[in-house]
């Protein structure tokens, strides 16, 4: 299982590397169910969000998809294999991304509350066959920007003088 403390980008790189290795011929796949759906926040589609399904048992890789302009996603377990692990999955939805361009790195900030990604409360039970799993997110609450230091707590300083 991916470490929830890792920044989302590093986790995505790890999963992508695993998926590219697993995508070769002769791979042994776990039981998969096809998964698609829509992600909305406050009733509006969430475009360009990454959707991850991590198996609760931690024994196989996560399945990943990306939402389109209408918030629709479809999950891929590995190259050429659609779906996610059958059973309970922890779901993470994030808009954060480091984007490389010719002028250097740009960061696409996180716009989704932490309760849906780094501190996710979302779970999904994937069944055999086709699964339509929509996520209706609500704005508000803590938003964590990966790689940024948490804000300093107000109150007394470490020296006791503040």
N, C-alpha and C positions, 0 to 999 in steps of 0.2 A: 504494500500500500504506500502511496506517496506520502511523504512527511508534510503535514498541514502547515508546518512552520516555514517551509521553503517558499520563496517568492513564486508567484504564479508562473512567471516566465520560465524560471529554472525547471519547475515541475512540468511545464508544457514541453520543454526541450527533452527532458528525460522520457516522457511518454512518447514523443515523436520518435526518438531513437529506438525505443523498444518496439514501437509499431513497425518501423522500417525493417528491423531485424526479423520480427515475427512474420512479416509479409512475404517471406520467401517460400518457395514450394515445399511441400512435405510437412508443413506446420501442423501441429495438433491443436485444434481449436476447442475451447470450452463450449458448453451449450450456449447458444446465442439466441436472443429474440430481437427482431427488428424493432427499432425505436425511432419514432418521429413525433413532432409536436410543435407547439408554438410557445414562445416566451414573450410575455407582456409585463409591463410595469405600469401600474395605475391605469390599466386598460389599453395602453399604447404598445405597439410592437417594439421589441428591443433588437435593433439591428447590430450585426457584427459582434455578437457575444459568443464566447466559447462556452459550450455545454459539456461537462464531464460527468460520466457515470463511473464511479469507483466501486468495485465489488466490496461489500461489507466483510466478506471472508478474507480479503487481502491476498488471495492466491493467484489472481491473474491481473493483467493490465487493465487500465481504464479504457473506456470507449469515449470518443470525442466527436463533437460536431460543432458547426458554426451556424449561427442564425443568419438568414438573409434579410433584406430590407423589410419584409413583412413579419419578421420574428420567427420564421419557420426554420427548424433544424432537422437533421437526420444524423444518427450516430454511426460511426465506423469503428470497428474493433481493431482492424489492421488493414493494410492495403488490400483492396479487393473484397473485404469481408464487412458487410454492413451488420450493425447490431451491437448489443451490449450483453454482458453476462446475465444469464437467467438467475433470478433471485433478487435479494435486496441489494440496492446500490445507494451509496452516498452521492448526492448530486451537487455539483458546484457550477455556478453560472457567473462569468466574469467578463467585463469589457476591457480590463487592463491589458495593454500590450506594448511591448517595446518594438518600434518599427524602425528598421534601418533604411535610410535613404542616402542619396549621394552626398548630402551635407552632414551626415552623422546620424546619431540616434535621436528619434523622437519618441515620446511616450504618450500613449493614449491612456488617459486617466481612468481609474475605476469610477463607475457611476452607480454601481449596484451595491446595496448595503451588504456588510460583512456576513450577515446571517444567511446569505445565499452563496457565499464563496469561502473565504478563509475561516469563517466560523459557521459553516453551513448547518442549517436545521432541516435541509431538504433530503428526503429519501424517496426512492421509487422501487417498486417491486416489478421486475421485468419477467414477463411470462413467455413461453414458447409462442412462436408465430409473430403476428404484428401487434405492436403496442403503440397507442397514441397517448402520449403523456405531455400535457400542457402545463406550463408553470405560470401562474398569475402572481407576480411579485408586487410588493407594496414598497413605495419609497419611504424614506425616513429611517433614522437609526444611524449607527456608526458605519462609515465607509473607510476602509483601510486601503491606503495606497502602498502597494508592495515596494520595499526598498526605502521607504521614508521612516525616519525615527518617530516614535509616538510622541505626542505633545507632552511637554513637561507638566507635572502635576502642580497645582497651586497649593500653597501652604508653606510650611517651614522648610527652609533649605537644609542641606545635609549638615551644615555647621550649627544649625539650631538658631541662627541669627536672623532668619527671614521670616 
